[in-house]
Amino acid sequence: MKIEFKITGTPVPAWLPTLGAAIAAVALRLLALPRALDTTDAVNFALALDRFDLTLHQPHFPGYPLYVLAARACAHVAEPAVALALPGVLGAVLLIFAIRRAVAGRAGERAGVIAAWLVAVAPPLVEVGALPGSDGLALALAGCAFAAALVGSEPGAAHPRLTRMFAGALLGLALGARPSYLPLAPSLLLFSAVLSGDHRGPAYALAGMAAAVVAWLLPLSVLVGARSLIAVGEAHVAGHFTTWGGSIASSSEGLAVRALHLVAHAAAGLLGAMALALLVQRATPVGDRLSRRVAVAVALAAAPYALWVWLAQNVDRTRHAAPLALLLCGALAIGLCPRGAVRPLRRWAPRAAVALTLTHALAAAVAASQQAPWRRDAIAWIEGRFGLDRVLLVGTHLPRVAAFYQPALRTDRALDGADVARIAAALGDGITVVASSEIPDLARPDLDLDPLVRFGDATLYAAHARRGGP
């Protein structure tokens, strides 16, 4: 099918502007790529490129087997920092074509193309797609699962239940790249049931998901050993929900603040598109039943996953909110292109929404490209200033990053100022403890801090335990 571009007045195949969206998506994500591995998770994945060992956190539990395989394939053509992001970048291309097909089948080719562009340039999706980690690939697979469910719910769709089984299998594969997407399972089932009206259809999606999960979990259990996998998993889950995972158990933020942060990350850069969609809907003479039905389906689908992130994940990380942003993009595209919209709004509102979102995404990608990898630079500075024998580096992410860039540097992990004070008190004279401002609660009465150097927003301190107490 062809759509008409009024700029040229010439109808063009719908795949052509979709291809433009895919090119824009790749360009934005490559622009936003980090220049070095600068977080614990990224280093864990990089170490897994050479040796897969869950007991050494290469990577951390649960292993992300499908993602590691994809990253290893990319490592043949790119350095680790790029190879770890390439599965997400390439997955975004697949997702864009899948979303266009799914939305076009329900709301027309114009809506399909707008959905493709919104997914390509939505700032939360660009940020996640550029991360050196499993999030981009997992998001692409999960998004394709929802696209398949939408295709299977089309009136007169061929083999609808087989399509829903395929959707479930795609989500099962996404769990092999990011198992914390498991709460998307009830989301997918609700999404499929509401749009299709077939209450037996979700059972097929569940069967497909179960088969895909067994396909990657069984080999992983054999490779790692079932007992080792369970033991490492218990320790990881306990730490996530009690100490460092950012859940309500370890966060100082109230539930209302956490909800605001989650919404802000999911809708970042999309407020202009949301306002235009509301304007189009209000100006549409005939009520758009499809838009309302999709809005209900998206809201119900988003609820289980949003609840999971709100209570059990770090709401200050955009990557956890990315599936919500993806659902929002699809709903916005349908809302921007109702069949009964008045002509001027139908023509310009969708384009304005894409332009506003693209502007925000480009600014964010340029800003990300200019950020220096301060942890790598800090490690090089410490080595040059102190050498490797008379210094101990403590931090949250810094020690793991040091294990990748300078394994000979002595390190210890400190989750708060109390850990730093304990470590400094246990060391003899002549060893300098270097702590970074990434550690919370450094200002303590039993700890002296001498500023050494700043790297962007981070500061390195020489930490000394006060003898005899404060």
KOLMAR-140709 format. One record per residue (C-alpha): residue number from 1; x, y, z. Coordinates in Angstrom, 1 decimal. Layout:
! KOLMAR-140709
{NUM; {X; Y; Z}},
...
This chain:
! KOLMAR-140709
{1; {0.0; 0.0; 0.0}},
{2; {1.1; 3.6; -0.7}},
{3; {0.7; 6.8; 1.3}},
{4; {0.9; 10.3; -0.1}},
{5; {3.5; 12.9; 1.0}},
{6; {2.1; 16.4; 0.4}},
{7; {5.6; 17.8; 0.3}},
{8; {6.2; 16.1; -3.0}},
{9; {2.6; 15.3; -3.9}},
{10; {3.8; 11.8; -4.9}},
{11; {2.5; 8.6; -3.4}},
{12; {5.3; 6.4; -2.1}},
{13; {5.3; 2.8; -0.7}},
{14; {4.8; 2.7; 3.0}},
{15; {8.0; 0.8; 3.5}},
{16; {10.1; 3.8; 2.3}},
{17; {9.3; 6.2; 5.1}},
{18; {9.6; 3.2; 7.5}},
{19; {13.1; 2.5; 6.1}},
{20; {13.8; 6.2; 6.9}},
{21; {12.6; 5.6; 10.4}},
{22; {14.9; 2.6; 10.8}},
{23; {17.9; 4.7; 9.5}},
{24; {17.1; 7.5; 11.9}},
{25; {16.8; 4.9; 14.7}},
{26; {20.2; 3.4; 14.0}},
{27; {21.8; 6.9; 13.6}},
{28; {20.4; 8.2; 16.9}},
{29; {21.4; 5.1; 18.9}},
{30; {24.9; 5.0; 17.4}},
{31; {25.3; 8.7; 18.3}},
{32; {24.3; 8.0; 21.9}},
{33; {26.6; 5.0; 22.3}},
{34; {28.9; 5.3; 25.4}},
{35; {32.6; 5.8; 24.7}},
{36; {33.6; 3.2; 27.3}},
{37; {32.2; 0.6; 29.7}},
{38; {31.4; 2.6; 32.7}},
{39; {29.0; 0.6; 34.9}},
{40; {29.1; -2.7; 36.7}},
{41; {26.5; -4.4; 34.5}},
{42; {28.3; -3.4; 31.3}},
{43; {31.7; -4.7; 32.6}},
{44; {30.0; -8.0; 33.7}},
{45; {28.6; -8.4; 30.1}},
{46; {32.0; -7.5; 28.6}},
{47; {33.8; -10.2; 30.7}},
{48; {31.2; -12.7; 29.6}},
{49; {32.2; -12.2; 26.0}},
{50; {35.4; -14.2; 26.8}},
{51; {34.2; -16.4; 29.7}},
{52; {30.6; -17.1; 30.7}},
{53; {30.6; -17.8; 34.5}},
{54; {27.7; -16.8; 36.7}},
{55; {29.6; -17.5; 39.9}},
{56; {32.1; -14.8; 38.9}},
{57; {29.2; -12.5; 37.8}},
{58; {30.2; -12.8; 34.1}},
{59; {27.5; -11.8; 33.7}},
{60; {25.4; -11.6; 36.8}},
{61; {22.4; -13.8; 37.5}},
{62; {20.4; -15.0; 35.6}},
{63; {22.9; -15.1; 32.8}},
{64; {21.0; -13.5; 29.9}},
{65; {22.0; -16.3; 27.5}},
{66; {20.4; -15.1; 24.3}},
{67; {21.8; -11.6; 24.7}},
{68; {25.3; -13.0; 25.5}},
{69; {25.2; -15.1; 22.3}},
{70; {24.1; -12.1; 20.2}},
{71; {26.8; -9.9; 21.8}},
{72; {29.5; -12.5; 21.2}},
{73; {28.5; -12.5; 17.5}},
{74; {28.8; -8.7; 17.3}},
{75; {32.2; -8.9; 19.1}},
{76; {33.7; -10.3; 16.0}},
{77; {33.2; -7.0; 14.2}},
{78; {33.3; -4.4; 17.0}},
{79; {35.1; -3.5; 20.3}},
{80; {33.3; -4.6; 23.5}},
{81; {31.6; -1.2; 24.2}},
{82; {30.1; -1.2; 20.8}},
{83; {29.5; -5.0; 20.5}},
{84; {27.4; -5.0; 23.7}},
{85; {25.1; -2.3; 22.2}},
{86; {24.8; -3.6; 18.7}},
{87; {22.1; -6.3; 19.4}},
{88; {19.9; -3.5; 20.7}},
{89; {20.6; -1.2; 17.8}},
{90; {19.8; -4.0; 15.2}},
{91; {16.8; -5.1; 17.2}},
{92; {15.4; -1.6; 17.0}},
{93; {15.3; -2.0; 13.2}},
{94; {13.3; -5.2; 13.4}},
{95; {11.0; -3.6; 16.0}},
{96; {10.3; -0.6; 13.8}},
{97; {9.1; -2.7; 10.8}},
{98; {7.1; -5.0; 13.1}},
{99; {5.3; -2.0; 14.8}},
{100; {4.5; -0.4; 11.4}},
{101; {2.9; -3.6; 10.2}},
{102; {0.9; -4.2; 13.4}},
{103; {-0.4; -0.6; 13.7}},
{104; {-1.1; -0.3; 10.0}},
{105; {-3.3; -3.4; 10.1}},
{106; {-5.6; -1.9; 12.7}},
{107; {-5.4; 1.9; 12.0}},
{108; {-4.1; 2.3; 8.4}},
{109; {-0.8; 2.9; 6.8}},
{110; {-0.4; 6.5; 8.0}},
{111; {-0.7; 5.4; 11.6}},
{112; {1.7; 2.6; 11.0}},
{113; {4.4; 4.9; 9.6}},
{114; {3.9; 7.4; 12.5}},
{115; {4.2; 4.5; 15.0}},
{116; {7.5; 3.5; 13.3}},
{117; {8.9; 7.0; 13.6}},
{118; {7.8; 7.4; 17.2}},
{119; {9.5; 4.2; 18.2}},
{120; {12.6; 5.2; 16.2}},
{121; {13.0; 8.6; 17.9}},
{122; {11.3; 8.3; 21.3}},
{123; {14.0; 9.4; 23.8}},
{124; {13.5; 6.6; 26.3}},
{125; {13.8; 4.0; 23.5}},
{126; {16.9; 5.7; 22.0}},
{127; {18.6; 5.7; 25.4}},
{128; {17.8; 2.1; 26.1}},
{129; {18.8; 1.0; 22.6}},
{130; {22.3; 2.6; 23.0}},
{131; {23.1; 0.9; 26.3}},
{132; {25.9; -1.7; 26.4}},
{133; {23.6; -4.3; 27.9}},
{134; {20.7; -6.6; 27.3}},
{135; {17.9; -4.0; 27.5}},
{136; {17.8; -3.0; 23.8}},
{137; {17.5; -6.5; 22.5}},
{138; {15.0; -7.6; 25.1}},
{139; {12.9; -4.5; 24.4}},
{140; {12.9; -5.2; 20.7}},
{141; {11.8; -8.9; 21.2}},
{142; {9.1; -7.9; 23.7}},
{143; {7.9; -5.1; 21.3}},
{144; {7.7; -7.6; 18.5}},
{145; {5.6; -9.9; 20.7}},
{146; {3.1; -7.1; 21.3}},
{147; {3.1; -6.3; 17.6}},
{148; {2.4; -10.0; 16.8}},
{149; {-0.5; -10.0; 19.3}},
{150; {-1.9; -6.9; 17.6}},
{151; {-1.7; -8.6; 14.2}},
{152; {-3.4; -11.7; 15.6}},
{153; {-6.3; -9.6; 16.8}},
{154; {-7.1; -8.1; 13.4}},
{155; {-10.6; -8.9; 12.1}},
{156; {-10.3; -11.8; 9.7}},
{157; {-6.7; -12.4; 10.6}},
{158; {-5.3; -15.7; 9.2}},
{159; {-4.3; -18.2; 11.9}},
{160; {-5.0; -15.8; 14.8}},
{161; {-4.2; -18.3; 17.6}},
{162; {-1.0; -19.4; 15.9}},
{163; {0.0; -15.8; 15.7}},
{164; {-0.7; -15.3; 19.4}},
{165; {1.4; -18.4; 20.1}},
{166; {4.2; -16.8; 18.1}},
{167; {3.7; -13.6; 20.1}},
{168; {4.2; -15.6; 23.3}},
{169; {7.3; -17.3; 22.0}},
{170; {8.8; -13.9; 21.2}},
{171; {8.2; -12.7; 24.7}},
{172; {9.7; -16.0; 26.0}},
{173; {12.8; -15.2; 23.9}},
{174; {12.9; -11.7; 25.4}},
{175; {13.1; -13.2; 28.8}},
{176; {16.3; -14.9; 27.7}},
{177; {17.7; -11.5; 27.1}},
{178; {16.1; -9.8; 30.2}},
{179; {14.2; -12.1; 32.6}},
{180; {12.9; -9.1; 34.6}},
{181; {10.5; -8.6; 31.8}},
{182; {8.5; -11.5; 33.2}},
{183; {5.7; -9.2; 34.4}},
{184; {5.1; -8.4; 30.7}},
{185; {3.5; -11.9; 30.4}},
{186; {0.2; -10.9; 32.1}},
{187; {0.5; -7.6; 30.1}},
{188; {0.7; -9.5; 26.8}},
{189; {-2.2; -11.7; 27.8}},
{190; {-4.4; -8.8; 28.8}},
{191; {-3.5; -6.9; 25.6}},
{192; {-4.4; -9.9; 23.4}},
{193; {-7.6; -10.6; 25.2}},
{194; {-8.9; -7.0; 25.1}},
{195; {-8.2; -6.4; 21.4}},
{196; {-9.3; -9.8; 20.1}},
{197; {-12.3; -10.5; 22.4}},
{198; {-11.2; -14.1; 22.4}},
{199; {-10.7; -15.2; 26.0}},
{200; {-9.1; -18.5; 24.9}},
{201; {-6.5; -16.8; 22.8}},
{202; {-4.2; -15.9; 25.8}},
{203; {-3.7; -19.6; 26.5}},
{204; {-2.0; -20.0; 23.1}},
{205; {0.3; -17.1; 23.9}},
{206; {1.1; -18.6; 27.3}},
{207; {2.0; -21.9; 25.6}},
{208; {4.3; -20.3; 23.2}},
{209; {6.1; -18.3; 25.9}},
{210; {6.5; -21.5; 28.0}},
{211; {8.1; -23.4; 25.1}},
{212; {10.5; -20.5; 24.4}},
{213; {11.6; -20.2; 28.0}},
{214; {12.3; -23.9; 28.3}},
{215; {14.3; -23.7; 25.0}},
{216; {16.9; -21.3; 26.7}},
{217; {16.5; -22.2; 30.4}},
{218; {17.2; -25.9; 30.0}},
{219; {20.6; -25.5; 28.2}},
{220; {21.5; -22.7; 30.7}},
{221; {20.7; -25.1; 33.6}},
{222; {22.9; -27.8; 32.1}},
{223; {25.7; -25.4; 31.4}},
{224; {25.8; -23.8; 34.8}},
{225; {24.4; -26.6; 36.9}},
{226; {20.9; -26.4; 38.4}},
{227; {22.1; -26.2; 42.0}},
{228; {24.6; -23.5; 41.2}},
{229; {22.0; -21.6; 39.2}},
{230; {19.6; -21.7; 42.2}},
{231; {22.2; -20.7; 44.7}},
{232; {23.5; -17.8; 42.7}},
{233; {19.9; -16.8; 42.0}},
{234; {18.9; -16.8; 45.7}},
{235; {21.8; -14.5; 46.6}},
{236; {21.1; -12.2; 43.7}},
{237; {17.4; -11.9; 44.4}},
{238; {18.0; -11.3; 48.1}},
{239; {20.5; -8.5; 47.4}},
{240; {18.2; -6.9; 44.8}},
{241; {15.2; -6.7; 47.0}},
{242; {17.0; -5.7; 50.2}},
{243; {20.1; -3.8; 49.5}},
{244; {20.9; -2.4; 46.0}},
{245; {18.1; -3.1; 43.6}},
{246; {16.2; 0.2; 44.1}},
{247; {12.9; -1.5; 45.2}},
{248; {10.7; 0.0; 47.9}},
{249; {12.7; -2.0; 50.4}},
{250; {15.9; -0.2; 49.7}},
{251; {14.7; 3.2; 48.5}},
{252; {14.2; 6.2; 50.6}},
{253; {11.6; 7.7; 48.2}},
{254; {7.9; 7.5; 49.0}},
{255; {5.4; 5.7; 46.7}},
{256; {4.0; 8.9; 45.3}},
{257; {7.5; 10.2; 44.3}},
{258; {8.4; 6.8; 42.8}},
{259; {5.2; 6.9; 40.7}},
{260; {6.1; 10.4; 39.4}},
{261; {9.6; 9.3; 38.5}},
{262; {8.3; 6.3; 36.6}},
{263; {5.8; 8.3; 34.6}},
{264; {8.5; 11.0; 33.9}},
{265; {10.9; 8.4; 32.5}},
{266; {8.2; 6.6; 30.5}},
{267; {6.9; 9.8; 28.9}},
{268; {10.2; 11.6; 28.5}},
{269; {10.2; 13.5; 25.2}},
{270; {6.7; 12.4; 24.3}},
{271; {4.7; 15.1; 26.0}},
{272; {4.3; 17.1; 22.8}},
{273; {3.0; 14.0; 20.9}},
{274; {0.6; 13.3; 23.8}},
{275; {-0.8; 16.9; 23.7}},
{276; {-1.2; 16.7; 19.9}},
{277; {-3.0; 13.3; 20.1}},
{278; {-5.4; 14.7; 22.7}},
{279; {-6.0; 17.7; 20.4}},
{280; {-6.7; 15.5; 17.4}},
{281; {-9.1; 13.3; 19.4}},
{282; {-11.0; 16.2; 20.7}},
{283; {-11.3; 17.7; 17.2}},
{284; {-12.5; 14.5; 15.6}},
{285; {-16.2; 14.9; 14.7}},
{286; {-17.0; 11.2; 15.1}},
{287; {-15.8; 9.4; 18.1}},
{288; {-12.9; 7.1; 17.3}},
{289; {-13.9; 3.7; 18.8}},
{290; {-10.6; 2.1; 17.7}},
{291; {-8.5; 4.7; 19.6}},
{292; {-10.5; 4.2; 22.7}},
{293; {-10.3; 0.5; 22.5}},
{294; {-6.5; 0.6; 22.0}},
{295; {-6.2; 3.1; 24.9}},
{296; {-8.0; 0.6; 27.2}},
{297; {-5.8; -2.3; 25.9}},
{298; {-2.6; -0.4; 26.5}},
{299; {-3.7; 0.8; 29.9}},
{300; {-4.5; -2.7; 31.0}},
{301; {-1.3; -4.1; 29.4}},
{302; {0.8; -1.5; 31.1}},
{303; {-0.6; -2.0; 34.6}},
{304; {1.1; -5.2; 35.6}},
{305; {4.5; -4.2; 34.4}},
{306; {4.1; -0.6; 35.8}},
{307; {3.2; -2.1; 39.2}},
{308; {6.3; -4.3; 39.1}},
{309; {8.7; -1.4; 38.3}},
{310; {7.0; 0.9; 40.8}},
{311; {7.5; -1.5; 43.7}},
{312; {10.4; -3.8; 42.8}},
{313; {12.7; -1.9; 40.4}},
{314; {14.8; 1.3; 40.4}},
{315; {12.4; 3.9; 39.1}},
{316; {15.2; 6.3; 38.4}},
{317; {16.5; 4.1; 35.5}},
{318; {15.0; 4.8; 32.1}},
{319; {15.6; 1.2; 31.0}},
{320; {13.0; -0.1; 33.4}},
{321; {10.3; 2.3; 32.0}},
{322; {11.1; 1.6; 28.3}},
{323; {8.4; -1.0; 27.7}},
{324; {5.8; 1.5; 29.0}},
{325; {7.2; 4.1; 26.6}},
{326; {6.9; 1.6; 23.7}},
{327; {3.3; 0.9; 24.5}},
{328; {2.7; 4.6; 24.7}},
{329; {4.2; 5.2; 21.2}},
{330; {1.9; 2.7; 19.6}},
{331; {-1.2; 4.2; 21.3}},
{332; {-0.1; 7.7; 20.3}},
{333; {0.3; 6.8; 16.7}},
{334; {-3.3; 5.4; 16.5}},
{335; {-4.6; 8.4; 18.5}},
{336; {-2.9; 10.9; 16.1}},
{337; {-4.3; 9.3; 13.0}},
{338; {-8.1; 8.6; 13.5}},
{339; {-9.9; 8.0; 10.3}},
{340; {-12.5; 10.7; 11.0}},
{341; {-10.0; 13.5; 11.8}},
{342; {-10.4; 16.9; 10.1}},
{343; {-8.0; 17.2; 7.2}},
{344; {-5.6; 19.9; 8.5}},
{345; {-5.0; 18.1; 11.8}},
{346; {-4.8; 14.7; 10.1}},
{347; {-2.1; 16.1; 7.8}},
{348; {0.1; 18.1; 10.2}},
{349; {-0.4; 16.8; 13.8}},
{350; {1.3; 13.5; 13.3}},
{351; {4.3; 15.1; 11.6}},
{352; {4.5; 17.8; 14.3}},
{353; {4.5; 15.0; 16.9}},
{354; {7.3; 13.2; 15.2}},
{355; {9.3; 16.4; 14.8}},
{356; {9.0; 17.4; 18.4}},
{357; {10.0; 14.0; 19.6}},
{358; {12.9; 13.8; 17.2}},
{359; {14.2; 17.2; 18.3}},
{360; {14.2; 16.0; 22.0}},
{361; {15.8; 12.7; 21.0}},
{362; {18.6; 14.4; 19.0}},
{363; {19.4; 16.8; 21.8}},
{364; {19.6; 13.9; 24.3}},
{365; {21.7; 11.8; 22.0}},
{366; {24.2; 14.6; 21.4}},
{367; {24.4; 15.2; 25.1}},
{368; {25.1; 11.5; 25.7}},
{369; {27.8; 11.5; 23.1}},
{370; {29.6; 14.3; 24.9}},
{371; {29.7; 12.6; 28.3}},
{372; {33.1; 11.4; 29.2}},
{373; {33.5; 7.9; 30.7}},
{374; {34.6; 9.3; 34.0}},
{375; {35.1; 6.0; 35.8}},
{376; {37.6; 4.8; 33.2}},
{377; {39.4; 8.2; 33.3}},
{378; {39.4; 8.1; 37.1}},
{379; {41.1; 4.7; 37.1}},
{380; {43.8; 6.0; 34.8}},
{381; {44.3; 9.1; 36.9}},
{382; {44.6; 7.0; 40.1}},
{383; {47.2; 4.7; 38.5}},
{384; {49.2; 7.7; 37.4}},
{385; {49.0; 9.5; 40.7}},
{386; {49.5; 6.7; 43.2}},
{387; {50.7; 3.7; 41.2}},
{388; {49.2; 0.2; 41.9}},
{389; {50.9; -0.8; 45.2}},
{390; {49.9; 1.9; 47.7}},
{391; {46.3; 2.6; 46.9}},
{392; {42.9; 0.9; 47.5}},
{393; {40.0; 2.0; 45.4}},
{394; {36.6; 1.7; 46.9}},
{395; {33.2; 2.5; 45.3}},
{396; {30.0; 1.0; 44.0}},
{397; {30.6; 0.7; 40.3}},
{398; {34.3; 1.8; 40.2}},
{399; {35.8; -1.5; 41.5}},
{400; {34.1; -3.6; 38.8}},
{401; {35.1; -1.1; 36.1}},
{402; {38.6; -1.3; 37.4}},
{403; {38.6; -5.1; 37.1}},
{404; {38.1; -4.6; 33.4}},
{405; {40.5; -1.7; 32.6}},
{406; {43.2; -2.3; 35.3}},
{407; {42.9; -5.7; 37.0}},
{408; {46.1; -5.1; 39.0}},
{409; {44.5; -2.2; 40.9}},
{410; {43.4; -3.1; 44.4}},
{411; {39.7; -2.5; 44.9}},
{412; {36.9; -3.1; 47.4}},
{413; {33.2; -2.5; 47.1}},
{414; {31.6; 0.0; 49.5}},
{415; {27.8; 0.5; 49.4}},
{416; {27.9; 3.5; 51.9}},
{417; {30.1; 5.7; 54.1}},
{418; {30.1; 3.1; 56.9}},
{419; {31.7; 0.6; 54.6}},
{420; {34.4; 3.1; 53.6}},
{421; {35.1; 3.9; 57.3}},
{422; {35.4; 0.2; 58.1}},
{423; {37.8; -0.4; 55.2}},
{424; {39.9; 2.6; 56.0}},
{425; {40.2; 1.7; 59.7}},
{426; {41.4; -1.8; 58.9}},
{427; {44.3; -0.6; 56.6}},
{428; {47.7; 0.2; 57.9}},
{429; {49.6; 3.5; 57.3}},
{430; {51.0; 4.1; 53.8}},
{431; {47.9; 2.8; 51.9}},
{432; {45.7; 5.5; 50.5}},
{433; {42.0; 4.8; 50.3}},
{434; {40.4; 6.5; 47.3}},
{435; {36.6; 6.8; 47.5}},
{436; {34.2; 8.3; 44.9}},
{437; {31.2; 10.5; 45.5}},
{438; {29.1; 7.7; 43.9}},
{439; {29.1; 6.2; 47.4}},
{440; {26.1; 7.5; 49.5}},
{441; {26.6; 8.9; 53.1}},
{442; {30.2; 9.7; 52.8}},
{443; {29.9; 12.7; 55.2}},
{444; {30.3; 10.8; 58.5}},
{445; {31.9; 11.9; 61.8}},
{446; {34.2; 8.8; 61.8}},
{447; {35.6; 9.6; 58.3}},
{448; {37.9; 12.4; 57.0}},
{449; {37.7; 13.2; 53.3}},
{450; {40.4; 15.1; 51.4}},
{451; {39.2; 16.1; 47.8}},
{452; {41.6; 14.9; 45.1}},
{453; {40.1; 15.6; 41.7}},
{454; {36.7; 16.0; 40.0}},
{455; {35.5; 14.2; 36.9}},
{456; {32.3; 15.9; 35.7}},
{457; {29.8; 15.6; 38.6}},
{458; {31.9; 13.0; 40.4}},
{459; {34.6; 13.7; 43.0}},
{460; {37.4; 11.4; 44.2}},
{461; {38.5; 11.7; 47.8}},
{462; {41.3; 10.4; 49.9}},
{463; {39.5; 8.8; 52.9}},
{464; {41.0; 8.4; 56.4}},
{465; {39.4; 6.8; 59.4}},
{466; {39.4; 9.1; 62.5}},
{467; {41.4; 7.3; 65.2}},
{468; {39.6; 7.2; 68.5}},
{469; {36.2; 8.1; 67.1}},
{470; {34.7; 11.5; 66.2}},
